[in-house]
Amino acid sequence: MAHADASGWLVLLDIDGTLVWRASKAHALAVVAAIHEVHGQLELQPVDAAGMTDRRIVRAMLRGAGMDDPAIDADMDWLLAIAARRYEELCEPDLSHTVLDGIPELLDELSGAPGVQLGLVTGNVESIAHRKLAAAGIAAPLLPFVGAYGSDAEDRDLLVPVAQERAGLLAGMLGRWPSERTVVVGDTPHDISCARAAGAAVIAVTTGAYGADALTAADAVASDAVELRLALARVGVLGAPIT
């Protein structure tokens, strides 16, 4: 991986809908199984999970089943640990078919670009995020894993500063990675919101659950990896396109 410094860029990537698509079946099953193991056979209603942290998803489902927040909070960490264990059991060994077109090549380019530090900002619990990326075959360009996860905070708007702190530490900076040198890439309005909360730039992609009309608050909107690469180049993260 290229050496990072204060003049370089931190590129924070979402996972589901940004790097992979329809790779969350086992993830959803693991969360539901953990809820039932901890709280019994509650009648659960589906929630719109796109862009939500795992903690927020669990809370929404349990509230829908009639539980109050103190009862939810009492067992949340235990429940998420069970969900992570269940995911290890349920995750397909090969998720490479879920990787979006052009993403492996773009990750490889970014991982070798001078001054670029790749990272993650995802609602997935950390161990689930790592397992999912490993099964998809796209973990290597992101090593060492730097970022923030649904296990770090329930509110996604709090995650970018966590990732900046960890990236700054890895790069040997005094303090967190500066927001003016940070770009978030994601596929939902939640990704835009978390970037704006930290004062970072944001590129939205329409490869997930939302179309361009729902993502207009981003600095740029890309329909695929080719357009995403061009948007990163316009920001200054990458140089001229490879020919």
N, C-alpha and C positions, 0 to 999 in steps of 0.2 A: 504493500500500500504506500502511496506517496506520502512524504513527510508533510505534516500540516503545521501552519504557523498562523500568527494573528492577521496576516495579510491574505490568508487563504479563505476557502469557503467551507462551510458546514452544510451538507445536503442531507436533510432528514426526510426519510421515506416512510410513508404508510405501507402496509402490507396488503390487506384484502381490498381488492378493487384497484390497486395501484401496481403491485408487482404480480399478484396472482388473482384469479377469478374463479369463483365457485370451488374454493378450497376449504370451506368452513363447515362442511357437514359434520365431520367428526368433532370439531370444536363445539358446535351447538349441542350435539349429543352429549359431550362430556360435561358441559355446563348444566344441562337438564338433569343428567344422572347425579351430579354432585348436589344439586338442590334437593332431589328426592332422598338421597342418602342422609343429608343433614336434617331436612325438615319434613320428611315423610312424603306421601303421595298427594301433594297439593295439586289442585287443578290450575294449571299454568296456561296463561294466554300468550300468544306470540307478541313480540315487540319488534319495532323497526330498529334493528341493531346496527345498521350501517353507520360507521363513524363513532359509535359509542364505545366506551371502555367496558371491559368485562365486569368491573365492579358496578358500573351504571346499569348494565344489562341485567345483572342479577337483582339489583335493587328494584328495577322496573317490574321484573317478573314477580318478585315476592310481594311488592306493593299491590300488584294486580290480583294476587291470591289472598289479599286481606291482611298481610303482616305490616306491623309498624316499624319505623326506622330503628328504634333501640333493639328490637328483636333481630332485625336484619344485621345490624352492626355487630351484635354479640358473636355471631358465627361466620362473619364474612371471610376473614383470613383463612379459617379452617376450610370453608367451602371452596375457596379458590385453590387451595392446595390439593384438595380432592379432585377438582376439575382438571388440574394440571396432570395429576396421576392418571386419571381416566383418559385424558387425551393421548398420553403415551401409549395406552393400550389400544385406542381406537384409531389413531392416525394411520392412514394408508402409508405403506413404506415408500411409495413413489407418487409424488404429486407433481411431477414434471409436466404433466399434461395440462395443469392449471396455470402455468406460467404464461403471462401475456407476451405476445409477439414482440420481439426486439428488446425485451427487458434484459436477458442475459448479456447481450452485447453492450447495452448501455451501461450496465453495472460494471462490466469489465473495463470499459473506457473510463468511467468515473473513478474507479478504484486506482487506476494508474495515472490519473491527471495530476499534475503538479499542484500542491497546495490544497487539494480537495480531501476532506474527511467525510466519509459516508457514515450515516447513522440511521436510526429508526425512531419514529414517533408513532406508536401504535396503541390501540386499545387492548390488544392481546396481552394477557399475562406473559411475563418474560419467558418462562420456560416453554410455553405454548408457541410463542413467536419464533423462538430458536428452532424448535422441533419442526414447525411448519416450513420454515425456510430451508432447513436441511433436507426434508423430504422432497421439497420442490427442486432441490439441486442448485439453489442460488445463494447459499449461505457464504460461500468462500469469498466473494468480492467484498462482503460486508464485515469480514473479520479484521481486527477484533470488534466484537459487537459493542457499539456505543449507541446510547439513545435512552429513551424513556418509554415506559410500558403501562398497560392498564393495572399492573400490580403496584405501580408507584403512586398513582393518584386516581381518584374516581372522576374528577373533573379534567377532561382532556385539555382544557385551557391552561392547566398547570404543568403540562408535560414538557413543552419546549425548553423552559429554563432548566429543567432537570437534565435534559439531553445536552444543553449548552455547557452546564457545569461539568458533566462527565467528559465531554469532548475537550473542553479546555484543560482539564486535568491530564488527559491522555497526551495532549499536545505540549504540555509543559507551560501553559499560559498562567499568568497571574490573574485568576478569576475565570469567569465563564467565557465561552466563545461569544464574540459580539453579535448582536442581533442584525446589524447592518451587513454582516458577512454570513448570514444564515438564510437558507432557503428550505421551506417545507414543501413537499410534494405529496398530494393526496387527492382522493376522489369524492370527498363529501364536504358539505358546508362546515362540518365540525373541524375538518383539517384547516379550512380557511380561518375559522374562528381562533383556533389555538395558535396559528401563526401570527395573526393580528394582535392577540393578547400579549405576545412576546415582542412585538415590533419587528418581526421577521418578514421577509418576502415569501410569497406563496404561489406555486404553480399548481393548478387543479387539472386533473385528467378525467376524461369522460369514459374511462374504461371500466367504471364501477356501476353503482346503482343510480347515479345522477347524470342528467344531461347538462349541456353547456348553459342552458337558461337558469339553472339552479346554482351555477358556480361563477357568476359574473363578478362577484366581489374579489376574486383572485386577481393577481397581477397579470396572469396569462392563463389560458385554457388550452390544453392539448388533447387531441383525440387519440393519439397513439404514441409509441416510443419515439418515432421519427420527429413528430411535432414537439414532444417533450425535450428531446435533445436540442432542437432549435431554440426552444424557450430558455433552456439552461445556458445556451451559447449567448443569447441576447442579454441575459442577466450578467454574464461575464464569467460564469462557472467553467465553461468549456470554450475552447478556441474554435477555429473554423471547422466545419464538418469534414469528416474523413471522406476522401474520394477514392 
